Amino acid sequence: MKLHGYFRSSASYRVRIALNLKGLRADHIPHHLRKGEQCAPAYLAINPQGLVPALEDDGGGVLTQSLAIIEWLDETHPEPPLLPKDPLRRARVRAFAQAIACDIHPVQNTKVLARLRELNLSEEQVTAWAAWANREGLSACEKLIAGEAGPFCFGAQPTIADLCLVPQLANARRFGVDVSAFPRLLKAEAAAKTIKAFADAAPDKQPDAE
């Protein structure tokens, strides 16, 4: 398999964790987002959205969108499972993951921040926007799992919720958010970071890390 990504991309980070948890190997092909390499014609032929990640399977098929990729990996390599068996619990885990992947992440990603700069917002305003998006969304996520014993977001094993949470907390810190306001999220993050699959997927461990 080939994973097209970028070391600092939180969406790519999610997929790297999933691959590691499943014990799967993928050749990592970097596309530097700040240099616009994701917009090169060769990559747009793979993913017309010009976003990372994209996963090429061994048969040449291409998958895009991190949650779709992760669920495909979970369906084709079911151990360890990343979603609970109970339908209600599965829905809640998916809802938490989507709160991050669909509501927080998109409004503070590289593409949106670049557009804000094009609209002549100062760098301070751009950073403040990204911090606001993270702070508001993570505040809601804190409440979503407040009643979960843990140590992970939803129980004793990591799920796709944790795969989304850990990269998003890294983003929040990068934009100066005081994450100490989210003790339940930090509890799940701490549990995840004891697992080698999470640690090895960290941005600073990637070949294209700067």
Secondary structure as the mmCIF struct_conf table of DSSP 4:
data_model
#
loop_
_struct_conf.conf_type_id
_struct_conf.id
_struct_conf.beg_label_comp_id
_struct_conf.beg_label_asym_id
_struct_conf.beg_label_seq_id
_struct_conf.end_label_comp_id
_struct_conf.end_label_asym_id
_struct_conf.end_label_seq_id
STRN STRN1 LYS A 2 GLY A 5
TURN_TY1_P TURN_TY1_P1 PHE A 7 ARG A 8
HELX_RH_AL_P HELX_RH_AL_P1 SER A 10 LYS A 22
TURN_TY1_P TURN_TY1_P2 GLY A 23 GLY A 23
STRN STRN2 ASP A 27 PRO A 30
HELX_RH_3T_P HELX_RH_3T_P1 LEU A 33 LYS A 35
TURN_TY1_P TURN_TY1_P3 GLY A 36 GLY A 36
HELX_RH_3T_P HELX_RH_3T_P2 GLU A 37 CYS A 39
BEND BEND1 ALA A 40 ALA A 40
HELX_RH_AL_P HELX_RH_AL_P2 PRO A 41 LEU A 44
TURN_TY1_P TURN_TY1_P4 ALA A 45 ILE A 46
TURN_TY1_P TURN_TY1_P5 PRO A 48 GLN A 49
BEND BEND2 VAL A 52 VAL A 52
STRN STRN3 ALA A 54 GLU A 56
TURN_TY1_P TURN_TY1_P6 ASP A 58 GLY A 59
BEND BEND3 GLY A 60 GLY A 60
STRN STRN4 VAL A 62 THR A 64
BEND BEND4 GLN A 65 GLN A 65
HELX_RH_AL_P HELX_RH_AL_P3 SER A 66 THR A 76
BEND BEND5 HIS A 77 HIS A 77
BEND BEND6 GLU A 79 PRO A 80
BEND BEND7 LEU A 82 LEU A 83
BEND BEND8 LYS A 85 ASP A 86
HELX_RH_AL_P HELX_RH_AL_P4 PRO A 87 GLN A 98
HELX_RH_PI_P HELX_RH_PI_P1 ALA A 99 ILE A 104
HELX_RH_3T_P HELX_RH_3T_P3 HIS A 105 GLN A 108
BEND BEND9 ASN A 109 ASN A 109
HELX_RH_AL_P HELX_RH_AL_P5 THR A 110 GLU A 118
TURN_TY1_P TURN_TY1_P7 LEU A 119 ASN A 120
HELX_RH_AL_P HELX_RH_AL_P6 GLU A 123 LEU A 144
TURN_TY1_P TURN_TY1_P8 ILE A 145 GLY A 147
BEND BEND10 PRO A 151 PRO A 151
STRN STRN5 PHE A 152 PHE A 152
TURN_TY1_P TURN_TY1_P9 CYS A 153 PHE A 154
STRN STRN6 GLY A 155 GLY A 155
BEND BEND11 ALA A 156 GLN A 157
HELX_RH_AL_P HELX_RH_AL_P7 ILE A 160 ARG A 174
TURN_TY1_P TURN_TY1_P10 PHE A 175 GLY A 176
HELX_RH_3T_P HELX_RH_3T_P4 VAL A 179 ALA A 181
HELX_RH_AL_P HELX_RH_AL_P8 PRO A 183 ALA A 192
TURN_TY1_P TURN_TY1_P11 LYS A 193 THR A 194
BEND BEND12 ILE A 195 ILE A 195
HELX_RH_AL_P HELX_RH_AL_P9 LYS A 196 ASP A 200
TURN_TY1_P TURN_TY1_P12 ALA A 201 ALA A 201
BEND BEND13 ALA A 202 ALA A 202
HELX_RH_3T_P HELX_RH_3T_P5 PRO A 203 LYS A 205
BEND BEND14 GLN A 206 GLN A 206
TURN_TY1_P TURN_TY1_P13 PRO A 207 ASP A 208
#
